[in-house]
Amino acid sequence: MVVKRFGHGGGRVAGPVGHHPRGPWVGSVRIVAAVLALGVADEAAAQAAAAGEGITAVEGIRVGHFTYPDEPTGCTVVIAPEGTVGSVDQRGGAPGTVETDLLDPVNSVKGPDAVFSSGGSAFGLAARMGIVRYLEEQGRGYPIPGVGVIPIVSGAIIFDRRVADVRPGPECGYQAAAAAAAGPVAEGSVGAGAGATVGKMLGMNRSMKGGVGTSSVTLESGLVVAALAVVNAVGDIVDPATGQVVAGARNEDGTLADARRLVRGLAPPPSELENTTIVIVATNARLTKVEAARVARMADDGLARAIVPSHTPNDGDTVFSLATGTLTEGYNVGRIGGLAAEVVAEAILRAVRTAHGLPGIPAVRDLPGAGR
């Protein structure tokens, strides 16, 4: 029944320089981030040539990243076509979100014009205003006769302040929105995932690099279900198909410690407190707002399958769902939700597999035997 499965993509990395010295370690991060910012676009283009679409497989969806060239941080925006219905499922215990209440099915707005994720912790929510400004310039938003449009932009942030000194603001959001395109999506250490890390149950010095990943599935009926994930988890990333840890907390010798063993220890291990994985799911199916909420809830299962542990008291795990409505038959909500969980798990895996490491924070590609 499943005829196509896509992940990967290409894109661009650009942005203004922000310089805020914080010592030699952060200086090293800044240098490496600048080098990566120059190289990621070329690698992403090569990925695009060898693979299909991710979330932009849903017609009308556009994605833009903005990555600071001298700091590992940035923001990512998903712009939805007009008429999109949207909702959200928020399960982390410490969310940093904006304009999520209006996505509750009991509220009147049908859905967002855009959804974003940003680094910078709570400061990064300021990126929203740049996206709002861009959309207003394009005439997108909730129409108010005699006034104009009010763009509806929902979003959430990750905590990357331990590796980045820049706080993404309105210009970051504006540049990401202006770069949004329907083509293949850049993955790895770009946009909101530039400073993302995973596997922090033994502390930041034993963590690994997270990032942005995307995946999609297309059925013979024409149904498309896709996801984009910004992965910044305290837990390990586990491949649900094999049960193997892909990225996570490391032992002193550099081997993977396995969070499933750590949580069974006699004494709870120390953990970094600021973590979040942000997911945006999209489908071309026509859904009501209630149905979109159910899809978001089911999609959250994919997050739990691929991140161990997930939805902890100190993270902000959040899943947004978008339904563009161009497909009107040949599907049901249960199938969409089940597929959503699959593509979410795959997007999370892709986020760590396509990421580049930072000083002292290796990526999957840096592990022995990675073949990279």
Summary of the structure (lengths in Angstrom):
residues: 372
radius of gyration: 18.9
end to end distance: 33.2
largest distance: 65.6
contacts: 1555
relative contact order: 0.19
helix: 30%
strand: 27%
